[in-house]
Amino acid sequence: MTSASGGVRLDTDGHIAIITLERAAKLNAVTPEMTEALAGYVTAVNESRDLRVAVLTGTGRAFCAGSDIAGLADYDSPWQFGGRPDYCDAVRGLRKPVIAAINGYAFGGGLELALTCDIRLAADTASFAAPEIKLGWIGGGGMSALLAHSIGPSNAALMLLTGDPVDAATALRWGLVTEVHAATDLRARALQLAATIASRAPIAAETAKLNLGAAFDMPLGRAIDYERHLQTICFGTADAAEGRAAFAGRREPRFQGR
């Protein structure tokens, strides 16, 4: 299935949703229409019983260059700007695991968009920057917190205070991305990884994602207690029973998301 709206496309391949930003001439800079389309596709993926994992990528030379700067003058006030629907918030609302296939520039809000994803794979031609300081402001989609969690406070400060880009090799060394591949191999690797995740128990995968997010927000003792409660919920699912039966029968499990 393929659907396109407002500069964003949704394709499905088995249990995998592929969400592509399609504004290559503007480096996939995000407009309000793209944000609306992205939010709609996130809702569709969340509501689908068949889709278990998503891949987010871009077309052309960029993954995403952030917000369309030319459109920022359309807001009547800073307050209206601050209250606008945010594309990073839309992706944060995706309950299913999401892989960023970073095919090119991930700048500004595009870097925040990548950081919002659960797993980040990059092309060897990709580059990453938080250039807002060069324009007189800072990121507002979680940039500082997500960067500090991902690459540590000193590396985050370097990116935030200079606005200068780092290449894919540096991003890999810092832990900003998990893997770097030749640009021609990136999509295939992302789909391969997505297929692996899609083959796992979908309730457990969603729960693992939820638990990872909570682990950042809780003290250690509460995080462990929360994890144990989530484990108990998963243990009561039909998928967990199927997993035990498959292990006993020495066969591959057939998970149904129940």
N, C-alpha and C positions, 0 to 999 in steps of 0.2 A: 504494500500500500504506500502511496505517495500523496502528500498534501502540501501545498505551498500557500503562504499568506504573509503579506507585509514584509517580505524580505527574509523570511525564515521558512525552511522546508523540513517536513517530517517524513522520513522513510522508515519502513519496518522490514525486518529480515528475521523471520521466526520470532523468537522471544526478545529481539533487540530493536530498540528505537534509535534511529540516527537523526539527530537534530542538527541542521546545518544553517549557519548564518550565510545569507546569499546577497551580499552587497559589496561585491569584490572591488568595484570601481572606487568605493569610499573606504576600503580596508575593513569592511564589515562594521563600520561605526554604527552604533545602535541608535535608532530613532524611536519615538514613542510608539509608532506602529509596529516596529519589530518587538518592542517590549510586550505589547499586547498579544502579538502572535505567539511569542515565546511562552507567556503565561498560559495561553490557551492550550498549547501543546503539552506543557507540563501537566495540566489538569487531565488531558486525554491519556497521557502515559500513566499517571497515578490511578486513573479509574479503570484501566485495562487489566483484565485478569491474565491476558496472554503475554503482555510485555513485562519483562523482568529486569532489564538493565538498559541504560541509555548511553549513547556516545554523542558528545557535543563537539562540533568542529566548525571550521569556516571554509570559505572558498577563496581562491586566488592566493595572494601573498600574505594574507593576514588570517589569524584566528579571530581576533577582534581588536580594534583600536580604541575601544571604549565608547563613550557617548559621542554622538555627532555634535562637535563643538559649535557648528554653525546654527544648530537648533536651540542652543542654550539661551540665546537672546530672546526667544519667544516667550520665556516665562516672565510674568509681570513683576515678580518680586523674588528675593532669595527664599522667602517662606514657601512660595508656590513651588520653586525649584526643589526645596528640601522635602516637600510632601509628594513629589511625583512618584508614580509607580516605578519600581527599580528592577532592572533585569536580573541583577544578582539575587535579589529577594525571590524572584520567580524561580530561579534554578535552585535556590535553597529550599524551596517548597517541594522539590522532587523527592518523594519518599524512597524511590528505588535507586540503586547504585548508579552513579554517572561517571563516565570516563571522559576526560578532556583529551581530544586528539589535536594538539596544538601545532597547526601546520605552518604558522608564520608569526607575524608580530602579535604579541599579547601585551598591549600597552594600556595603562590607565585602567578604566573599567574592564577592559579585556583581560588584564592580569587578575583583577578581582574575580571575574567570571571563571577563569581557570582555577583560581584558588578555592572557589566555591565547590568545585567538583571533587569527588572522592579520590580519584586516581588521575594523575596527569602524565601523559606520554607526549613527547615532543619530537618534531622533525629536527634534524641537525641544522636546519636553516632558521629555526625559530629564534626569537629574541624576546626579552622581557623587560618591562620598564614601568616605573611609577612616575610619569613625567608631570604630574599635576603641579608640582612646586614651580616648574618653569612657567606656568600660566598664572600663578598667584594663589592657588588653593591646594587642598590635599584631597585624597580619595575619600569617598563616603560610603563605599559598599563593603566595608570590612577590611580595607587594605592593610592598615597597621597591624591589627590583631592577627589576621590570617598570615601575613608575611612573617611576623615574629614567631608564630607557632611553627611555620614551615621551615624557615631558614635561620632562625635565631635573631636576637635583637640587634646585634652589631651589623650583620649583613642586611637586615631590614632597614636599619638606619642609613646605611650606605645608599640603598636604592631610593628611600624616601627623601633624603636630604640633597641628593644630587640630581635625581630624575633621570640619570643616565642608564642606558640599557645594558643588560648582561646577555651573553650568548648562551646557547643550549648547553655547551660543555660546562660552563660555570653554574648554570641552573641545576644540572645533574649533580655536580660536586657539592652544592649547597643543600641539596634535598628539595629543591623547588619542584622538580619533576622526578618521576620514578625511573623512566627509561628514555633514551634518545635513539631515534632510528633515522635511516635515510628517508628523505621526504617521500620517495616513491613507495616505501614500505610501511609508512605510518598508519594509513587507514586499515590495511590488512592486519597489522598487529593489534590495533584497537578493536577490530571486530573479533579477532581470535580471543583476546582477553575477555571481551564481552560475552562471547559464547561460553567460555569457561565459567564465568560468574552465573550466566543464565542456566547452566546445567546444575547448579547448586540449589538447595532448598530455598525458594523465594522468600518465605516468611522469615527464615533465619538470616537471609541476606539483608532484608530491610531492617531487621532487628539489630544486626551487627552495625549497620550504618547509623541507626538511631543511638546505639550504645556508644559508638565512637564520638559522636557529637556531644553526648552528655558527659563523657569522660573529661572533656576540656573544661566543663563548667562546674564540676563538682570536686569537693575534697576527696582524697583517695578512699577513705572509709565509706563514704556515701556512694562513690562510684562503684566500688566492689559490691556493695549491697544492692544497688540498682541493677548491676549486671546479673547478679544471682536471681533476682526476680524475673528479669527478661529471659534468662536461661530456663527458668521454670515454665514460663509461658510457652516457649518454643518446644520444650520437652513434651508438652501436652498435645502437640499438633499431630495430624495424620502423617505429615512428612517425616516427623521424628520417628514415628512407628515404622514407616517405610524404610527409613535409614537403618534402623536396627534389624529389620527383617532382611534387608539386602546384605548387610554385613554378615548375618548368620548364614544366609544362603550363598554367600560368595558371588554375588552378582551386582551389577550396577543399579543404583536406586532410581526409581521413577517418581520424581517429585511432582506434585500437583498443585502446590501452593495452598494446602488445606491443613 
